[in-house]
Amino acid sequence: MGSHSEPDSPVNSSPPLSPGMSSTSATEFVDQSDFEYHVLQAIRSASESQVLVFTDIDPLWGERIVDLINETNNGYSTR
């Protein structure tokens, strides 16, 4: 009888969080516009200093959201 190995479990890409941090996986969103809306709302609704961690982001989504954030920050670059 041969050895049967289980398929690899998905890797948890969420980092350990400290107080004042929140983490969201881009895989929670159906499309890019939903993700962009969530990111901008999270930034706008932060009432104090906060670290927002976004994981599992498609590189094209990442480029677009950085550009979108920069557009809303009066040219202040997040890069």
PDB file with SEQRES, HELIX, SHEET and CRYST1 records, atoms N, CA, C and O in Angstrom:
SEQRES   1 A   79  MET GLY SER HIS SER GLU PRO ASP SER PRO VAL ASN SER          
SEQRES   2 A   79  SER PRO PRO LEU SER PRO GLY MET SER SER THR SER ALA          
SEQRES   3 A   79  THR GLU PHE VAL ASP GLN SER ASP PHE GLU TYR HIS VAL          
SEQRES   4 A   79  LEU GLN ALA ILE ARG SER ALA SER GLU SER GLN VAL LEU          
SEQRES   5 A   79  VAL PHE THR ASP ILE ASP PRO LEU TRP GLY GLU ARG ILE          
SEQRES   6 A   79  VAL ASP LEU ILE ASN GLU THR ASN ASN GLY TYR SER THR          
SEQRES   7 A   79  ARG                                                          
HELIX    1 AA1 ALA A   26  GLU A   28  5                                   3    
HELIX    2 AA2 GLN A   32  SER A   45  1                                  14    
HELIX    3 AA3 PRO A   59  THR A   72  1                                  14    
SHEET    1 AA1 2 MET A  21  SER A  25  0                                        
SHEET    2 AA1 2 VAL A  51  THR A  55  1                                        
CRYST1    1.000    1.000    1.000  90.00  90.00  90.00 P 1           1          
ATOM      1  N   MET A   1       0.843  -1.164   0.000  1.00  0.00           N  
ATOM      2  CA  MET A   1       0.000   0.000   0.000  1.00  0.00           C  
ATOM      3  C   MET A   1       0.891   1.231   0.000  1.00  0.00           C  
ATOM      4  O   MET A   1       1.782   1.347   0.842  1.00  0.00           O  
ATOM      5  N   GLY A   2       0.667   2.145  -0.925  1.00  0.00           N  
ATOM      6  CA  GLY A   2       1.497   3.338  -1.049  1.00  0.00           C  
ATOM      7  C   GLY A   2       1.175   4.388  -0.015  1.00  0.00           C  
ATOM      8  O   GLY A   2       0.107   4.389   0.597  1.00  0.00           O  
ATOM      9  N   SER A   3       2.107   5.263   0.158  1.00  0.00           N  
ATOM     10  CA  SER A   3       1.928   6.371   1.091  1.00  0.00           C  
ATOM     11  C   SER A   3       1.046   7.439   0.450  1.00  0.00           C  
ATOM     12  O   SER A   3       1.222   7.786  -0.718  1.00  0.00           O  
ATOM     13  N   HIS A   4       0.109   7.947   1.217  1.00  0.00           N  
ATOM     14  CA  HIS A   4      -0.783   8.999   0.727  1.00  0.00           C  
ATOM     15  C   HIS A   4      -0.475  10.276   1.494  1.00  0.00           C  
ATOM     16  O   HIS A   4      -0.534  10.312   2.723  1.00  0.00           O  
ATOM     17  N   SER A   5      -0.149  11.309   0.754  1.00  0.00           N  
ATOM     18  CA  SER A   5       0.109  12.579   1.434  1.00  0.00           C  
ATOM     19  C   SER A   5      -1.047  13.529   1.173  1.00  0.00           C  
ATOM     20  O   SER A   5      -1.626  13.555   0.087  1.00  0.00           O  
ATOM     21  N   GLU A   6      -1.361  14.294   2.176  1.00  0.00           N  
ATOM     22  CA  GLU A   6      -2.427  15.282   2.056  1.00  0.00           C  
ATOM     23  C   GLU A   6      -1.933  16.439   1.199  1.00  0.00           C  
ATOM     24  O   GLU A   6      -0.747  16.765   1.222  1.00  0.00           O  
ATOM     25  N   PRO A   7      -2.840  17.068   0.435  1.00  0.00           N  
ATOM     26  CA  PRO A   7      -2.419  18.246  -0.322  1.00  0.00           C  
ATOM     27  C   PRO A   7      -1.967  19.336   0.639  1.00  0.00           C  
ATOM     28  O   PRO A   7      -2.421  19.416   1.780  1.00  0.00           O  
ATOM     29  N   ASP A   8      -1.072  20.161   0.153  1.00  0.00           N  
ATOM     30  CA  ASP A   8      -0.578  21.254   0.989  1.00  0.00           C  
ATOM     31  C   ASP A   8      -1.737  22.120   1.458  1.00  0.00           C  
ATOM     32  O   ASP A   8      -2.636  22.451   0.685  1.00  0.00           O  
ATOM     33  N   SER A   9      -1.701  22.476   2.719  1.00  0.00           N  
ATOM     34  CA  SER A   9      -2.696  23.390   3.258  1.00  0.00           C  
ATOM     35  C   SER A   9      -2.387  24.790   2.767  1.00  0.00           C  
ATOM     36  O   SER A   9      -1.228  25.126   2.527  1.00  0.00           O  
ATOM     37  N   PRO A  10      -3.432  25.620   2.613  1.00  0.00           N  
ATOM     38  CA  PRO A  10      -3.160  26.993   2.212  1.00  0.00           C  
ATOM     39  C   PRO A  10      -2.298  27.679   3.258  1.00  0.00           C  
ATOM     40  O   PRO A  10      -2.459  27.459   4.458  1.00  0.00           O  
ATOM     41  N   VAL A  11      -1.401  28.495   2.796  1.00  0.00           N  
ATOM     42  CA  VAL A  11      -0.524  29.230   3.698  1.00  0.00           C  
ATOM     43  C   VAL A  11      -1.278  30.440   4.216  1.00  0.00           C  
ATOM     44  O   VAL A  11      -1.883  31.184   3.444  1.00  0.00           O  
ATOM     45  N   ASN A  12      -1.240  30.632   5.514  1.00  0.00           N  
ATOM     46  CA  ASN A  12      -1.856  31.814   6.102  1.00  0.00           C  
ATOM     47  C   ASN A  12      -0.931  32.984   5.855  1.00  0.00           C  
ATOM     48  O   ASN A  12       0.150  33.063   6.440  1.00  0.00           O  
ATOM     49  N   SER A  13      -1.348  33.892   4.995  1.00  0.00           N  
ATOM     50  CA  SER A  13      -0.486  35.015   4.645  1.00  0.00           C  
ATOM     51  C   SER A  13      -0.713  36.220   5.542  1.00  0.00           C  
ATOM     52  O   SER A  13      -0.067  37.252   5.361  1.00  0.00           O  
ATOM     53  N   SER A  14      -1.616  36.110   6.502  1.00  0.00           N  
ATOM     54  CA  SER A  14      -1.863  37.229   7.400  1.00  0.00           C  
ATOM     55  C   SER A  14      -0.767  37.306   8.444  1.00  0.00           C  
ATOM     56  O   SER A  14      -0.478  36.322   9.125  1.00  0.00           O  
ATOM     57  N   PRO A  15      -0.157  38.480   8.571  1.00  0.00           N  
ATOM     58  CA  PRO A  15       0.904  38.626   9.567  1.00  0.00           C  
ATOM     59  C   PRO A  15       0.322  38.703  10.969  1.00  0.00           C  
ATOM     60  O   PRO A  15      -0.863  38.995  11.130  1.00  0.00           O  
ATOM     61  N   PRO A  16       1.139  38.445  11.990  1.00  0.00           N  
ATOM     62  CA  PRO A  16       0.664  38.644  13.359  1.00  0.00           C  
ATOM     63  C   PRO A  16       0.354  40.129  13.554  1.00  0.00           C  
ATOM     64  O   PRO A  16       1.094  40.990  13.077  1.00  0.00           O  
ATOM     65  N   LEU A  17      -0.730  40.421  14.249  1.00  0.00           N  
ATOM     66  CA  LEU A  17      -1.163  41.806  14.399  1.00  0.00           C  
ATOM     67  C   LEU A  17      -0.880  42.335  15.791  1.00  0.00           C  
ATOM     68  O   LEU A  17      -0.981  41.616  16.785  1.00  0.00           O  
ATOM     69  N   SER A  18      -0.529  43.589  15.837  1.00  0.00           N  
ATOM     70  CA  SER A  18      -0.340  44.313  17.087  1.00  0.00           C  
ATOM     71  C   SER A  18      -1.542  45.235  17.267  1.00  0.00           C  
ATOM     72  O   SER A  18      -2.307  45.440  16.324  1.00  0.00           O  
ATOM     73  N   PRO A  19      -1.718  45.792  18.460  1.00  0.00           N  
ATOM     74  CA  PRO A  19      -2.794  46.769  18.640  1.00  0.00           C  
ATOM     75  C   PRO A  19      -2.639  47.908  17.627  1.00  0.00           C  
ATOM     76  O   PRO A  19      -1.525  48.344  17.338  1.00  0.00           O  
ATOM     77  N   GLY A  20      -3.746  48.374  17.104  1.00  0.00           N  
ATOM     78  CA  GLY A  20      -3.708  49.445  16.115  1.00  0.00           C  
ATOM     79  C   GLY A  20      -3.478  48.954  14.700  1.00  0.00           C  
ATOM     80  O   GLY A  20      -3.275  49.755  13.787  1.00  0.00           O  
ATOM     81  N   MET A  21      -3.507  47.633  14.507  1.00  0.00           N  
ATOM     82  CA  MET A  21      -3.318  47.060  13.175  1.00  0.00           C  
ATOM     83  C   MET A  21      -4.571  46.286  12.772  1.00  0.00           C  
ATOM     84  O   MET A  21      -5.255  45.699  13.611  1.00  0.00           O  
ATOM     85  N   SER A  22      -4.852  46.297  11.483  1.00  0.00           N  
ATOM     86  CA  SER A  22      -5.903  45.425  10.962  1.00  0.00           C  
ATOM     87  C   SER A  22      -5.399  44.799   9.673  1.00  0.00           C  
ATOM     88  O   SER A  22      -4.615  45.407   8.945  1.00  0.00           O  
ATOM     89  N   SER A  23      -5.846  43.597   9.396  1.00  0.00           N  
ATOM     90  CA  SER A  23      -5.390  42.870   8.214  1.00  0.00           C  
ATOM     91  C   SER A  23      -6.591  42.399   7.409  1.00  0.00           C  
ATOM     92  O   SER A  23      -7.569  41.897   7.963  1.00  0.00           O  
ATOM     93  N   THR A  24      -6.504  42.568   6.093  1.00  0.00           N  
ATOM     94  CA  THR A  24      -7.562  42.146   5.189  1.00  0.00           C  
ATOM     95  C   THR A  24      -6.935  41.476   3.982  1.00  0.00           C  
ATOM     96  O   THR A  24      -5.976  41.993   3.410  1.00  0.00           O  
ATOM     97  N   SER A  25      -7.466  40.336   3.594  1.00  0.00           N  
ATOM     98  CA  SER A  25      -6.993  39.643   2.399  1.00  0.00           C  
ATOM     99  C   SER A  25      -7.798  40.110   1.189  1.00  0.00           C  
ATOM    100  O   SER A  25      -9.024  40.200   1.250  1.00  0.00           O  
ATOM    101  N   ALA A  26      -7.113  40.401   0.104  1.00  0.00           N  
ATOM    102  CA  ALA A  26      -7.788  40.815  -1.126  1.00  0.00           C  
ATOM    103  C   ALA A  26      -8.665  39.702  -1.685  1.00  0.00           C  
ATOM    104  O   ALA A  26      -9.553  39.964  -2.496  1.00  0.00           O  
ATOM    105  N   THR A  27      -8.426  38.465  -1.261  1.00  0.00           N  
ATOM    106  CA  THR A  27      -9.242  37.351  -1.749  1.00  0.00           C  
ATOM    107  C   THR A  27     -10.676  37.411  -1.226  1.00  0.00           C  
ATOM    108  O   THR A  27     -11.535  36.662  -1.691  1.00  0.00           O  
ATOM    109  N   GLU A  28     -10.943  38.297  -0.258  1.00  0.00           N  
ATOM    110  CA  GLU A  28     -12.293  38.464   0.268  1.00  0.00           C  
ATOM    111  C   GLU A  28     -13.193  39.235  -0.686  1.00  0.00           C  
ATOM    112  O   GLU A  28     -14.404  39.299  -0.471  1.00  0.00           O  
ATOM    113  N   PHE A  29     -12.625  39.821  -1.739  1.00  0.00           N  
ATOM    114  CA  PHE A  29     -13.375  40.700  -2.622  1.00  0.00           C  
ATOM    115  C   PHE A  29     -13.575  40.061  -3.986  1.00  0.00           C  
ATOM    116  O   PHE A  29     -12.671  39.427  -4.530  1.00  0.00           O  
ATOM    117  N   VAL A  30     -14.769  40.236  -4.528  1.00  0.00           N  
ATOM    118  CA  VAL A  30     -15.130  39.636  -5.802  1.00  0.00           C  
ATOM    119  C   VAL A  30     -14.363  40.276  -6.953  1.00  0.00           C  
ATOM    120  O   VAL A  30     -13.917  39.589  -7.872  1.00  0.00           O  
ATOM    121  N   ASP A  31     -14.215  41.586  -6.893  1.00  0.00           N  
ATOM    122  CA  ASP A  31     -13.511  42.254  -7.986  1.00  0.00           C  
ATOM    123  C   ASP A  31     -12.678  43.416  -7.474  1.00  0.00           C  
ATOM    124  O   ASP A  31     -12.746  43.785  -6.301  1.00  0.00           O  
ATOM    125  N   GLN A  32     -11.905  43.974  -8.363  1.00  0.00           N  
ATOM    126  CA  GLN A  32     -10.957  45.029  -8.011  1.00  0.00           C  
ATOM    127  C   GLN A  32     -11.661  46.271  -7.480  1.00  0.00           C  
ATOM    128  O   GLN A  32     -11.170  46.889  -6.535  1.00  0.00           O  
ATOM    129  N   SER A  33     -12.789  46.651  -8.055  1.00  0.00           N  
ATOM    130  CA  SER A  33     -13.466  47.866  -7.598  1.00  0.00           C  
ATOM    131  C   SER A  33     -13.964  47.719  -6.160  1.00  0.00           C  
ATOM    132  O   SER A  33     -13.925  48.687  -5.401  1.00  0.00           O  
ATOM    133  N   ASP A  34     -14.430  46.530  -5.769  1.00  0.00           N  
ATOM    134  CA  ASP A  34     -14.837  46.307  -4.374  1.00  0.00           C  
ATOM    135  C   ASP A  34     -13.644  46.443  -3.433  1.00  0.00           C  
ATOM    136  O   ASP A  34     -13.759  47.029  -2.356  1.00  0.00           O  
ATOM    137  N   PHE A  35     -12.507  45.903  -3.839  1.00  0.00           N  
ATOM    138  CA  PHE A  35     -11.291  46.004  -3.035  1.00  0.00           C  
ATOM    139  C   PHE A  35     -10.859  47.462  -2.905  1.00  0.00           C  
ATOM    140  O   PHE A  35     -10.543  47.919  -1.806  1.00  0.00           O  
ATOM    141  N   GLU A  36     -10.843  48.196  -4.018  1.00  0.00           N  
ATOM    142  CA  GLU A  36     -10.451  49.608  -3.990  1.00  0.00           C  
ATOM    143  C   GLU A  36     -11.362  50.401  -3.062  1.00  0.00           C  
ATOM    144  O   GLU A  36     -10.885  51.220  -2.277  1.00  0.00           O  
ATOM    145  N   TYR A  37     -12.662  50.165  -3.146  1.00  0.00           N  
ATOM    146  CA  TYR A  37     -13.614  50.859  -2.285  1.00  0.00           C  
ATOM    147  C   TYR A  37     -13.307  50.572  -0.818  1.00  0.00           C  
ATOM    148  O   TYR A  37     -13.287  51.487   0.005  1.00  0.00           O  
ATOM    149  N   HIS A  38     -13.071  49.312  -0.495  1.00  0.00           N  
ATOM    150  CA  HIS A  38     -12.777  48.932   0.890  1.00  0.00           C  
ATOM    151  C   HIS A  38     -11.511  49.625   1.401  1.00  0.00           C  
ATOM    152  O   HIS A  38     -11.500  50.159   2.510  1.00  0.00           O  
ATOM    153  N   VAL A  39     -10.453  49.617   0.598  1.00  0.00           N  
ATOM    154  CA  VAL A  39      -9.190  50.235   1.014  1.00  0.00           C  
ATOM    155  C   VAL A  39      -9.394  51.724   1.277  1.00  0.00           C  
ATOM    156  O   VAL A  39      -8.974  52.231   2.317  1.00  0.00           O  
ATOM    157  N   LEU A  40     -10.032  52.426   0.347  1.00  0.00           N  
ATOM    158  CA  LEU A  40     -10.240  53.865   0.527  1.00  0.00           C  
ATOM    159  C   LEU A  40     -11.130  54.154   1.728  1.00  0.00           C  
ATOM    160  O   LEU A  40     -10.875  55.109   2.462  1.00  0.00           O  
ATOM    161  N   GLN A  41     -12.174  53.348   1.944  1.00  0.00           N  
ATOM    162  CA  GLN A  41     -13.036  53.537   3.114  1.00  0.00           C  
ATOM    163  C   GLN A  41     -12.270  53.290   4.409  1.00  0.00           C  
ATOM    164  O   GLN A  41     -12.459  54.017   5.385  1.00  0.00           O  
ATOM    165  N   ALA A  42     -11.419  52.287   4.431  1.00  0.00           N  
ATOM    166  CA  ALA A  42     -10.631  51.993   5.633  1.00  0.00           C  
ATOM    167  C   ALA A  42      -9.708  53.160   5.964  1.00  0.00           C  
ATOM    168  O   ALA A  42      -9.542  53.513   7.132  1.00  0.00           O  
ATOM    169  N   ILE A  43      -9.114  53.752   4.946  1.00  0.00           N  
ATOM    170  CA  ILE A  43      -8.225  54.898   5.164  1.00  0.00           C  
ATOM    171  C   ILE A  43      -9.021  56.098   5.650  1.00  0.00           C  
ATOM    172  O   ILE A  43      -8.622  56.763   6.607  1.00  0.00           O  
ATOM    173  N   ARG A  44     -10.132  56.379   5.005  1.00  0.00           N  
ATOM    174  CA  ARG A  44     -10.945  57.553   5.362  1.00  0.00           C  
ATOM    175  C   ARG A  44     -11.570  57.426   6.749  1.00  0.00           C  
ATOM    176  O   ARG A  44     -11.742  58.431   7.439  1.00  0.00           O  
ATOM    177  N   SER A  45     -11.908  56.222   7.161  1.00  0.00           N  
ATOM    178  CA  SER A  45     -12.606  56.051   8.436  1.00  0.00           C  
ATOM    179  C   SER A  45     -11.666  55.893   9.631  1.00  0.00           C  
ATOM    180  O   SER A  45     -12.127  55.843  10.772  1.00  0.00           O  
ATOM    181  N   ALA A  46     -10.371  55.816   9.389  1.00  0.00           N  
ATOM    182  CA  ALA A  46      -9.420  55.684  10.506  1.00  0.00           C  
ATOM    183  C   ALA A  46      -9.458  56.965  11.331  1.00  0.00           C  
ATOM    184  O   ALA A  46      -9.216  58.054  10.811  1.00  0.00           O  
ATOM    185  N   SER A  47      -9.762  56.829  12.616  1.00  0.00           N  
ATOM    186  CA  SER A  47      -9.891  58.005  13.474  1.00  0.00           C  
ATOM    187  C   SER A  47      -8.590  58.359  14.181  1.00  0.00           C  
ATOM    188  O   SER A  47      -8.457  59.449  14.737  1.00  0.00           O  
ATOM    189  N   GLU A  48      -7.654  57.460  14.161  1.00  0.00           N  
ATOM    190  CA  GLU A  48      -6.346  57.711  14.765  1.00  0.00           C  
ATOM    191  C   GLU A  48      -5.308  56.919  13.986  1.00  0.00           C  
ATOM    192  O   GLU A  48      -5.643  56.196  13.048  1.00  0.00           O  
ATOM    193  N   SER A  49      -4.070  57.056  14.372  1.00  0.00           N  
ATOM    194  CA  SER A  49      -3.007  56.341  13.674  1.00  0.00           C  
ATOM    195  C   SER A  49      -3.295  54.845  13.679  1.00  0.00           C  
ATOM    196  O   SER A  49      -3.575  54.255  14.723  1.00  0.00           O  
ATOM    197  N   GLN A  50      -3.223  54.255  12.516  1.00  0.00           N  
ATOM    198  CA  GLN A  50      -3.561  52.841  12.380  1.00  0.00           C  
ATOM    199  C   GLN A  50      -2.721  52.248  11.258  1.00  0.00           C  
ATOM    200  O   GLN A  50      -2.417  52.928  10.278  1.00  0.00           O  
ATOM    201  N   VAL A  51      -2.351  50.997  11.401  1.00  0.00           N  
ATOM    202  CA  VAL A  51      -1.633  50.276  10.353  1.00  0.00           C  
ATOM    203  C   VAL A  51      -2.633  49.349   9.678  1.00  0.00           C  
ATOM    204  O   VAL A  51      -3.218  48.475  10.317  1.00  0.00           O  
ATOM    205  N   LEU A  52      -2.822  49.549   8.382  1.00  0.00           N  
ATOM    206  CA  LEU A  52      -3.716  48.704   7.598  1.00  0.00           C  
ATOM    207  C   LEU A  52      -2.860  47.763   6.770  1.00  0.00           C  
ATOM    208  O   LEU A  52      -2.028  48.209   5.979  1.00  0.00           O  
ATOM    209  N   VAL A  53      -3.059  46.465   6.949  1.00  0.00           N  
ATOM    210  CA  VAL A  53      -2.280  45.458   6.232  1.00  0.00           C  
ATOM    211  C   VAL A  53      -3.210  44.757   5.248  1.00  0.00           C  
ATOM    212  O   VAL A  53      -4.245  44.214   5.633  1.00  0.00           O  
ATOM    213  N   PHE A  54      -2.828  44.776   3.974  1.00  0.00           N  
ATOM    214  CA  PHE A  54      -3.601  44.095   2.945  1.00  0.00           C  
ATOM    215  C   PHE A  54      -2.730  42.994   2.368  1.00  0.00           C  
ATOM    216  O   PHE A  54      -1.586  43.235   1.983  1.00  0.00           O  
ATOM    217  N   THR A  55      -3.270  41.789   2.309  1.00  0.00           N  
ATOM    218  CA  THR A  55      -2.504  40.625   1.865  1.00  0.00           C  
ATOM    219  C   THR A  55      -3.140  40.010   0.622  1.00  0.00           C  
ATOM    220  O   THR A  55      -4.263  40.344   0.246  1.00  0.00           O  
ATOM    221  N   ASP A  56      -2.395  39.109  -0.002  1.00  0.00           N  
ATOM    222  CA  ASP A  56      -2.882  38.327  -1.144  1.00  0.00           C  
ATOM    223  C   ASP A  56      -3.377  39.205  -2.287  1.00  0.00           C  
ATOM    224  O   ASP A  56      -4.393  38.905  -2.914  1.00  0.00           O  
ATOM    225  N   ILE A  57      -2.659  40.285  -2.555  1.00  0.00           N  
ATOM    226  CA  ILE A  57      -3.081  41.253  -3.566  1.00  0.00           C  
ATOM    227  C   ILE A  57      -2.455  40.912  -4.913  1.00  0.00           C  
ATOM    228  O   ILE A  57      -1.243  40.723  -5.018  1.00  0.00           O  
ATOM    229  N   ASP A  58      -3.295  40.837  -5.937  1.00  0.00           N  
ATOM    230  CA  ASP A  58      -2.808  40.676  -7.300  1.00  0.00           C  
ATOM    231  C   ASP A  58      -1.927  41.888  -7.613  1.00  0.00           C  
ATOM    232  O   ASP A  58      -2.324  43.014  -7.315  1.00  0.00           O  
ATOM    233  N   PRO A  59      -0.753  41.694  -8.199  1.00  0.00           N  
ATOM    234  CA  PRO A  59       0.145  42.822  -8.479  1.00  0.00           C  
ATOM    235  C   PRO A  59      -0.522  43.964  -9.254  1.00  0.00           C  
ATOM    236  O   PRO A  59      -0.230  45.132  -8.996  1.00  0.00           O  
ATOM    237  N   LEU A  60      -1.401  43.646 -10.185  1.00  0.00           N  
ATOM    238  CA  LEU A  60      -2.082  44.709 -10.931  1.00  0.00           C  
ATOM    239  C   LEU A  60      -3.033  45.492 -10.035  1.00  0.00           C  
ATOM    240  O   LEU A  60      -3.159  46.708 -10.176  1.00  0.00           O  
ATOM    241  N   TRP A  61      -3.701  44.805  -9.117  1.00  0.00           N  
ATOM    242  CA  TRP A  61      -4.564  45.490  -8.160  1.00  0.00           C  
ATOM    243  C   TRP A  61      -3.728  46.391  -7.261  1.00  0.00           C  
ATOM    244  O   TRP A  61      -4.127  47.514  -6.951  1.00  0.00           O  
ATOM    245  N   GLY A  62      -2.576  45.900  -6.848  1.00  0.00           N  
ATOM    246  CA  GLY A  62      -1.706  46.670  -5.958  1.00  0.00           C  
ATOM    247  C   GLY A  62      -1.240  47.964  -6.598  1.00  0.00           C  
ATOM    248  O   GLY A  62      -1.281  49.022  -5.971  1.00  0.00           O  
ATOM    249  N   GLU A  63      -0.796  47.882  -7.846  1.00  0.00           N  
ATOM    250  CA  GLU A  63      -0.355  49.089  -8.563  1.00  0.00           C  
ATOM    251  C   GLU A  63      -1.487  50.095  -8.658  1.00  0.00           C  
ATOM    252  O   GLU A  63      -1.286  51.287  -8.426  1.00  0.00           O  
ATOM    253  N   ARG A  64      -2.673  49.620  -8.998  1.00  0.00           N  
ATOM    254  CA  ARG A  64      -3.821  50.513  -9.173  1.00  0.00           C  
ATOM    255  C   ARG A  64      -4.218  51.159  -7.852  1.00  0.00           C  
ATOM    256  O   ARG A  64      -4.516  52.354  -7.830  1.00  0.00           O  
ATOM    257  N   ILE A  65      -4.232  50.419  -6.763  1.00  0.00           N  
ATOM    258  CA  ILE A  65      -4.663  51.006  -5.495  1.00  0.00           C  
ATOM    259  C   ILE A  65      -3.657  52.032  -4.999  1.00  0.00           C  
ATOM    260  O   ILE A  65      -4.053  53.041  -4.415  1.00  0.00           O  
ATOM    261  N   VAL A  66      -2.373  51.803  -5.214  1.00  0.00           N  
ATOM    262  CA  VAL A  66      -1.366  52.801  -4.827  1.00  0.00           C  
ATOM    263  C   VAL A  66      -1.590  54.081  -5.622  1.00  0.00           C  
ATOM    264  O   VAL A  66      -1.552  55.175  -5.057  1.00  0.00           O  
ATOM    265  N   ASP A  67      -1.821  53.958  -6.924  1.00  0.00           N  
ATOM    266  CA  ASP A  67      -2.098  55.138  -7.749  1.00  0.00           C  
ATOM    267  C   ASP A  67      -3.357  55.852  -7.269  1.00  0.00           C  
ATOM    268  O   ASP A  67      -3.381  57.081  -7.197  1.00  0.00           O  
ATOM    269  N   LEU A  68      -4.397  55.101  -6.944  1.00  0.00           N  
ATOM    270  CA  LEU A  68      -5.650  55.678  -6.476  1.00  0.00           C  
ATOM    271  C   LEU A  68      -5.459  56.415  -5.153  1.00  0.00           C  
ATOM    272  O   LEU A  68      -5.993  57.510  -4.975  1.00  0.00           O  
ATOM    273  N   ILE A  69      -4.715  55.838  -4.237  1.00  0.00           N  
ATOM    274  CA  ILE A  69      -4.440  56.498  -2.956  1.00  0.00           C  
ATOM    275  C   ILE A  69      -3.661  57.786  -3.192  1.00  0.00           C  
ATOM    276  O   ILE A  69      -3.969  58.816  -2.593  1.00  0.00           O  
ATOM    277  N   ASN A  70      -2.663  57.734  -4.051  1.00  0.00           N  
ATOM    278  CA  ASN A  70      -1.875  58.933  -4.348  1.00  0.00           C  
ATOM    279  C   ASN A  70      -2.744  60.028  -4.951  1.00  0.00           C  
ATOM    280  O   ASN A  70      -2.556  61.203  -4.634  1.00  0.00           O  
ATOM    281  N   GLU A  71      -3.691  59.668  -5.813  1.00  0.00           N  
ATOM    282  CA  GLU A  71      -4.594  60.645  -6.415  1.00  0.00           C  
ATOM    283  C   GLU A  71      -5.447  61.328  -5.352  1.00  0.00           C  
ATOM    284  O   GLU A  71      -5.726  62.523  -5.460  1.00  0.00           O  
ATOM    285  N   THR A  72      -5.860  60.597  -4.337  1.00  0.00           N  
ATOM    286  CA  THR A  72      -6.714  61.165  -3.297  1.00  0.00           C  
ATOM    287  C   THR A  72      -5.919  61.900  -2.226  1.00  0.00           C  
ATOM    288  O   THR A  72      -6.508  62.576  -1.383  1.00  0.00           O  
ATOM    289  N   ASN A  73      -4.604  61.781  -2.242  1.00  0.00           N  
ATOM    290  CA  ASN A  73      -3.750  62.440  -1.247  1.00  0.00           C  
ATOM    291  C   ASN A  73      -3.102  63.704  -1.785  1.00  0.00           C  
ATOM    292  O   ASN A  73      -2.014  64.074  -1.341  1.00  0.00           O  
ATOM    293  N   ASN A  74      -3.744  64.370  -2.726  1.00  0.00           N  
ATOM    294  CA  ASN A  74      -3.219  65.617  -3.285  1.00  0.00           C  
ATOM    295  C   ASN A  74      -1.774  65.496  -3.724  1.00  0.00           C  
ATOM    296  O   ASN A  74      -0.971  66.402  -3.502  1.00  0.00           O  
ATOM    297  N   GLY A  75      -1.447  64.385  -4.341  1.00  0.00           N  
ATOM    298  CA  GLY A  75      -0.102  64.204  -4.875  1.00  0.00           C  
ATOM    299  C   GLY A  75       0.909  63.661  -3.894  1.00  0.00           C  
ATOM    300  O   GLY A  75       2.036  63.363  -4.289  1.00  0.00           O  
ATOM    301  N   TYR A  76       0.547  63.517  -2.611  1.00  0.00           N  
ATOM    302  CA  TYR A  76       1.470  62.939  -1.639  1.00  0.00           C  
ATOM    303  C   TYR A  76       1.684  61.482  -1.995  1.00  0.00           C  
ATOM    304  O   TYR A  76       0.724  60.717  -2.084  1.00  0.00           O  
ATOM    305  N   SER A  77       2.912  61.096  -2.197  1.00  0.00           N  
ATOM    306  CA  SER A  77       3.213  59.742  -2.642  1.00  0.00           C  
ATOM    307  C   SER A  77       3.273  58.766  -1.480  1.00  0.00           C  
ATOM    308  O   SER A  77       3.863  59.056  -0.439  1.00  0.00           O  
ATOM    309  N   THR A  78       2.659  57.609  -1.667  1.00  0.00           N  
ATOM    310  CA  THR A  78       2.714  56.551  -0.662  1.00  0.00           C  
ATOM    311  C   THR A  78       3.854  55.596  -0.930  1.00  0.00           C  
ATOM    312  O   THR A  78       4.079  54.673  -0.147  1.00  0.00           O  
ATOM    313  N   ARG A  79       4.574  55.792  -2.007  1.00  0.00           N  
ATOM    314  CA  ARG A  79       5.678  54.892  -2.366  1.00  0.00           C  
ATOM    315  C   ARG A  79       6.938  55.269  -1.643  1.00  0.00           C  
ATOM    316  O   ARG A  79       7.970  54.622  -1.822  1.00  0.00           O  
TER     317      ARG A  79                                                      
END                                                                             
